[in-house]
Amino acid sequence: MHQDNKRISILKDILLRLHQGADPKTVQEDFNRHFTGVSAIEISMMEHQLISEDNEITFEDVMKLCNVHANLFKGAIHDNDIADADLPGHPVRVLKDENLAFQASLMRINRLLDNLEASPPAQWEDGLLDGLKKQMKILGQFKRHYNRKEEVIFPIMERYGHNAPPKVMWGVDDEIRDLYTQSLKSIEDLPDTDIKEVKRKFQLFEVEFREMIFKEEAILIQILLEILTEDDWLTIAENSEDYGYAIVKPTEKWQPKRENLEKSEPDKTNPINRIFDVTDTDDQNIKVKFETGYLTLKEIDRIFDHLQLEITFVSKDNFFTYFNNQVDPEPKILPRNTSAIGRHVEKCHPPRVVEKVKRIFENLQNKITDRETMWFSRNGFFALIIYRGVYDKEGEFMGVLETVQNIEPLFELQNQPDQRQVSTDRSDT
C-alpha cells in the first residue's frame, strides 16, 4: 500500500473506533504511536472516505464527532508556512484577525456575565446590561465570517475534490448559529431570567465556537494553503467584500507582486516593437504574416478562443504570459484570470505540486523530454493535460505551452456509427 494511503487507512481506523465508542484516551495513545505529524489534507481525505464508504458511518455521525476529531489532532497537525498568508489583506490573515477579535469579544462577554452574576439584579450597575447586549451584537458579526467561508471558500475547495470538510464544517456552523441565537435571546430576556441559565447557554455556544476557531486555523486553513493557488486566493479576496467582514476590516488590499511584462519590451516608438491591444479598433485589423499565410490580430485572438482546448503559455523566463478565453459555455477545467498575467509559473500552482511543475519545466527546457502528459478524472469529465516545450528554428527554448482538454466525449465516439465522408483529397480526383 502507498505510504500516504496507509496513513489515511490508519487514521480512518482510529476515527472509526471513536465512532464505535472507544475510550478517547486509548485512541489518543494509539494515534501518538503512529503519528508525529499529520497533514490537513489527510484529514480531509479521511473524512471523505468515512462519509462515502459503506461502513454505516453517516455525514451526521461525522458532524457529531467533529470536536472529537479536532481534539485528536491538536498539537499533531503540520503547519504550512506560506509567506504571503501573513500579509495584510490576504484572506488567511483576515480569517485569523477576525478569530482574534472573536476571542477578545468572548473574554469581554464572560467578564460582564461574571459581574452580573456577582450581585442581584437590583444592584446591577447602570449600563452593565446594555454593555453585555452590545457586545453580543458585535460578536454576532461572526455570521459574516461564516457566510464568507461557506459561500466563497468552500466552492473552491469542492472544485479540488475536498467535499467532506466543507459539508461537515457547514453543518457545525449552522449548529453554532443556533446556539448563538439561543444565547442572545436569553441575554435579551435579562433581568427577567436566571443569570446562571444565561451563563449556561452562553457557555454551550462558546465551547463550540472556540472549537470552530481551532478547526479553521489548524485544519481548514492548512488544507487551503496546501491546495490553493495564488489565483484562488485572489478570487477569495476579491469576492470577500460582497459578504462583509466581522468586527475588524482589512486596512490594506492584498495584491501579489506581478512582473510588468511590457516594461522589458523593446523601444515601443517603433511600431514593429509595439504590444498591440486587440481591443483597440486601430490595431485589431493589423495583419501578421506567417509562413503559411496572413491573419489579423483580431482573427488570431478569436481563433485561439474558439479552440476546443484550454491553452496557456509560459515564457522562457518562467512567467505566465497568455491564456485563451474560450467561447464555449462549459466551465473551465483549470480556470485562469488576467490578474495572473506576469506571475512566475511556480505561483500559478498549489505549493504541494510546485516541485513537480519545476521538474516538468526543467525537462522541457533542457530537452530531456519534448512533452509531459498528466490526466485526472473528476465530476463527469476526463481531463488530459499536455505540456510541450516550444523552440525556435534554431532549437532555442522559447517557453512552455500547456493544453487542457476534456476528452470524455472522445471516448463516447467509439460507440457512434462511422461518420467518415468521402475524401475530398484532390489526389482522388
N, C-alpha and C positions, 0 to 999 in steps of 0.2 A: 504493500500500500504506500502511495506517495506520502512523504512526511507531513505535508500540510493536511492531507485528508485524514491521516492518523491522528493528528492533534485535534481536528474537528470531531472525529469519532469519539475520542476520549472526553472532550468537553460535552458532547451530546449525551454520552452515557452518564456523566456526573449530574447533568441537569435532569435527565430522566429519573435518576434516583431521588432527586429533590422533589420532583413531581409526584413520585410514588411514596413520599412521606419519610424519606431517610433523615436521620439526625443531621442538621446543617453543620454541626461541629465536626462530625466524622467525615462528611463530604468535603469540608474545607481542608481537612488534613490530607485527604487523597489528592485534592487539587494542588496543594502546595508541593506534594511529592512529584507531581508530573510536570508542573509548570513553574518556570522562573519569570515568565512574562507571557502575555497573550495579546494579540492584536485585536483591535476593534473589528477588523474585517472578519476574523474568525468567529467572533460573537455573532456578527450579522449572518454569516453562512450557517452557523449552528442553529440559530433561531429559525431561519428559513427552512432548514431540514426538519426541525421539530414540528413545525406547522404543516409542512407539505407531505410528510411521510405518514404511512398508515400505522401509527403507533398509539392511537387513542388519545393523543395529545392535541387539544384544540387551541385555536387562537385565544380563546378566553382563558384557558389554563395558563398559557404563556404570559398573558397580560396580568393575571392574578399573582404570579410569582415573579413579576418583573423586578420587584425590590430585592427578592432573594437572589436573583441572578446578579443584580448590580452589586450587592454586598459581597458576593462570592469573588467578584473580580476586583474589589477595592485593593489598591496597592500593588496589583499584579499587571495592570494594563500598561503596555508600552506606549509612551507618548511620541507623537510625531513633531519634529522640530521644523516648522516652515517659517522662514524669517518674515515674510510679508504678513503673516497672520497676526503679528503684534502691532502692525502699523495702524494709526488712527483711521477709522472708516472702513477697515477690512471687516467683512461680515463676522469673522471669528472674534475679532476684537470687540465688535458691537455686542455679540451674544454674551461674551464674558463680562463686559462692563455692565450690561443690564443685570446679569446674575449677581454681581457685587452689589448693585443698587437694591436688588430684591432682598438680599441678606441683611443689608443695613436697615431696610424698612421692617423686616421681621423683628429685628432687635428692638427697634423703637416701639413697635406694637406690643411686644412682650413686656417692656418696661411700663408702658401705660396700663396694661392689664394688671400687672403686679401692683401698681399704685392704686388702682381702683379696688382691687381685692383687699388691700391693706386697711381699708376703712369702710364704714357703712355708707350707703348712697347719700344719706343726709349730709355727710361730711365731705362729699366729693368736691374738689376744688372747681371753681368756675373754669370752663374751657377744657377740662381734662377729658370729658366725654366727647366733646366736639373734636378735640385733637385726635382721639382714637378713631373716630369715624372718618376724619380727613385722611389719616394715614392708611386706613383700609382702602379708601377710594384710590389713593395713589398706588398702593400695591396692586390694585385691580388692573392696572395697566399691563400686568403680565400677560393678559389675554392678547394684546398686540404682539408680544413676543412669541406666544404660541401660534397665533394666526400666521405670522410671517414664516415661522418654521414649517408649518404644515402646508402652506399654500405656495411658498417659494422654494424651500429647500427640499422637501420630501419628493416633489415630482422629479427633480434632477436625480435624486438617489435612486428612484424607481427606474429611471432610464438606464441606469447602470446595473440593474438587476437586483438591487438591495430593497426588496419589498417588505420583508418581515419587520425590521426595526421601525420604519415609519408607521406601519399598521399597529404594532404593539404600542409604540410611544403615543400615537394619536389617541388610542383608546384610553391610556392612562391620563393624558392631557384632559380629556373630557371628564374623567372622574375627579381630577383636581379642580376643574372649573365648578363642578357640582359642590365639592366640599367648600370651596371659597364662597359660593352663593349662600350655603347654609350658615357659614360662619359670619358672613356680613349681615345676614338677616338677624342673627342672634344679637349682634352688636347694636344694630339699629333699634332693637327692642329694649335696650337698656334705658332706664334703670328698672324696667318692669319685668326683667328676667334675671335669674340667678347668675351672678358673675362667675361662679365655678362652672356652670354649664357653658357659659360663653367661652371660658378658657379651654374647656374640654373640646369644644367644636373647633376652636382655632388651632389647637394642637394637632387634631386629626388632619386638618388641612396642612399645617406647617410641616409635619413629618413627610407627607407625600410630596409636598412642594420642594423641600430640600433634597429629597431623593432624586427628583427630576433634574435639579440643578447638577447633581453629580452625574446622572446618566448623560446629560447633554455634554458636559465637559470631558468626561472620561471615556465615553463610548461614542456618542453621536459625532462630536467634533473630530474625534480621532478617525472615524470612518471617512468623514468628509475630506480630511487632509490627505488620506490615502488615495481616494478615488477621483477627486475633482480636479479639473484643470483650472488654470488661471482664468480662462474664458468663463467657466462655470461660476467662479467667484464674482466675476464682473457682472454676470447676469443676475446673480443674487443681490449684489449691491445696488444695481440699477432698479430692480423690481421691489426692493425693500421699502422704498419711500411710500409706495402705494398703501402699505399696511401700517405704517407708522412705527414709532419706537416707544419703548417703555422706560419711564422715569428719566433716563438720560438719552440725549440725542447726539449722534456723531458731530463733532466740531469741525471735522475735515472730510472731504471726499477722497476716498481711496482711489488712486489712479496708478496702476502699474506702469513701469517705465516702458516706453516704446522707442525703437530705433527710428529716427527720421530718415526714411529711405531716400527722400528727394534731396536732402542736403548734400549727399555724396555724389549726386549726378553731375555729369559734365556741364559745361557752360550752356545755360538754358537760353541765352540770347541767340544761339544758333538753333533754328527750327528743327534741324535734324536731331538735336540732343534733347528736345523737349519731351516731358512726360505729358502725353495728351490725355485729356479728360473726355471720355466718350459721351458724357452727358452734355458737353459743350457743343452747341449747334455749329460752331465754326470749325470744330476739329473732327467731328464724328464721321464725316464723309471723306476724310483723307485716305487715300489708297495706300496699302502696304504691298510691296512687291515680294512675292515668294518665288522659289524656283519653279513652282508648278502653277503659278497664276497670281491673281490680284484679289485682295479683299479690302473693304473699308474697315476702319476701326470699329464702327458700329456693327458691321457684319461679323467681325471676329468675336466681339463681345457676346452677341446673340447666339452665334454658333456654339460657343463654349457652354452657354446657359441651356441650350437645347440638347446637349449630350445626355445619354442615359447613364451618366456616371457623375459622381461627386469627385471633382479633381481639386487638388491643391498643389502649389509649387513652393519649394523651399530653396532659397538661393545657395550658392556655393559657400557663402559665409554663414549658413545655418539660420537665416532669417526667413520667416513666413511672409511671402510677398503676394500671393494670389490664391483665390478660390473662386470657383464658378458658382453662380447663384441660380440653380436650376429652376426652370419654369414649371416643372411638374408639381402637382399639389401634394404628393406624398410627403410625409415627414422625413426629414433628412436623417440618415443613419449616423453620421458624425457632423452635427451642426457646427457651423462656423459663423463668425460675425466680423465686421470690418474693424472692430477695436483690436482684433488680433493681428492686423497687418503691422509688420515691423517688430514682432516679438521673436525672440530666439526660440528655435524649434523645441528645445527642451522644456520650455514653459507652456507649450501647447498640449502637453500630455500630463496625466496624473503622475505624481512622484514615484509611484510603485513601478511604472513601466519606463522611466527615463533611461535607465541603463540599457534596456533592450532597444529603445529607439536610437540611442547613441551608437550602439553596435551595428544596427542596420545601416545607418548613415555612413559610418566609417567603412563598412564593407563595400558600399556602393561607390563611395568617393575613391577608395583605393583599388577598385575593380576586382575585389576578391569575389564578389558576385555581381551579376548585372541586374538582378531583380530579387526582391524579398516578398514572400507571399504569406498572408495571415488570413484567417477566416473565423467567424463566430456565427452561431445560430441563436436567434432570440426573437420571441414575440411574433412568430409567423414569417420571419424572413431569414435568409441565409446571406450574410454579408461577406463578400470577397474583397480583400484589401491587398493591393499590389503597390510596392514601392519600386521605382525604376530610376537608375542613375541617368542623368541627361548630360550628354557630352557634345562638344562642337566637332567639326570635321577633322580637327587635328587631335581629337581624343581628350581635350582638356575638359575637366569636370565643370559643369555649369550649375548643377543643383539636383534636387530630387523631386520627381513627380509622383504624387500619391493618387491612386484612383480607388474609389469605393463604389461597389455596385451590389444591389440586391439581386442575386442570381436564382432565387427561389422560382420565379416564373420560368426560367430556362429549364428547370427540372420538369416542369409541367408539360413542356413541349414534347417530351418523349412519348406522351400518351395521346398526342394530337395526330391526325392523319397527315400524310406527306403533302405539303402545300407548295412544293417546288414548282415553278413555272418553266415553260420552255425557255431555254437560254437565249439571251439577247446578245451574246458574244458575237462580234462581227465576223469572227473566223468561221461561224456556222453558215454564213450567207454566201 
